[in-house]
Amino acid sequence: MTTIEEVYQEFVTEMKSIIKEYRAKHRAAPMKRGWNRTFGTSIPNKNDVLRERDADLKQLNSDCELLTKKTLVTFAEDQEYVSNVNVVE
């Protein structure tokens, strides 16, 4: 019989593998969405990859909370991005 802590650790391991997988996808993704003319499919951009990763992590987090009552990750819902970049001339 597995304990709640063992189940939680399995979720942590899966979360780390998801992050590692999407890190590689994010590096390879273009800044702008593209189109593959050969196969007639859309090529996801960096933001598409991040949204897909977040959806996977939210589902994993929900499953973890359901089984262990512990949270894996938290998301800042509806938070608007504000850039802190200053242009130096």
Secondary structure, DSSP 8 states (H G I E B T S, - for coil): ---HHHHHHHHHHHHHHHHHHHHHHHHHS-SS-EEETTTTEEE--HHHHHHHHHHHHHHHHHHHHHHHS--S----TT-----------
